[in-house]
Amino acid sequence: MSKGLSLWFSISSIILLTAAAISISYNAFIAIAFAILSVFNIGWGFMIKAKKRRS
């Protein structure tokens, strides 16, 4: 995976997890949604990394 792409996934994951942490005090459903999005984002990054490693 290129450095730019890995930087993108790391920053977007940090933003999503920060949004989940902030939204805990406002609305639990929004916090859960952000948490699920961050897990999918991290998983998507690992999937892309595995595909790039195979080729």
C-alpha positions as CSV (number, residue, x, y, z in Angstrom):
1,M,0.0,0.0,0.0
2,S,1.3,3.4,-0.9
3,K,2.2,5.9,1.9
4,G,-0.5,8.3,0.8
5,L,-3.2,5.6,0.9
6,S,-2.1,4.4,4.3
7,L,-2.1,8.0,5.6
8,W,-5.6,8.4,4.2
9,F,-6.9,5.4,6.1
10,S,-5.1,6.3,9.3
11,I,-6.4,9.9,9.3
12,S,-10.0,8.9,8.3
13,S,-10.0,6.2,11.0
14,I,-8.9,8.7,13.6
15,I,-11.5,11.2,12.6
16,L,-14.3,8.6,12.7
17,L,-13.2,7.3,16.1
18,T,-13.0,10.9,17.4
19,A,-16.4,11.6,16.1
20,A,-17.7,8.5,17.8
21,A,-16.1,9.5,21.1
22,I,-17.5,13.0,20.9
23,S,-21.0,11.9,20.0
24,I,-21.3,9.5,23.0
25,S,-22.4,12.4,25.1
26,Y,-25.0,13.6,22.6
27,N,-26.6,10.5,21.1
28,A,-25.8,6.8,21.6
29,F,-27.2,5.8,18.2
30,I,-24.9,8.2,16.3
31,A,-22.0,7.0,18.4
32,I,-22.7,3.4,17.5
33,A,-23.0,4.4,13.8
34,F,-19.6,6.2,13.9
35,A,-18.1,3.2,15.6
36,I,-19.4,0.8,13.0
37,L,-18.2,3.1,10.2
38,S,-14.8,3.2,11.7
39,V,-14.6,-0.6,12.0
40,F,-15.6,-0.9,8.4
41,N,-13.0,1.7,7.4
42,I,-10.2,-0.1,9.2
43,G,-11.3,-3.4,7.7
44,W,-11.4,-1.9,4.2
45,G,-7.9,-0.6,4.7
46,F,-6.7,-4.1,5.6
47,M,-8.5,-5.6,2.6
48,I,-6.8,-3.2,0.2
49,K,-3.5,-3.9,1.9
50,A,-3.9,-7.6,1.4
51,K,-5.0,-7.2,-2.3
52,K,-2.0,-5.0,-3.0
53,R,0.3,-7.5,-1.3
54,R,-0.9,-10.4,-3.5
55,S,-0.4,-8.6,-6.7
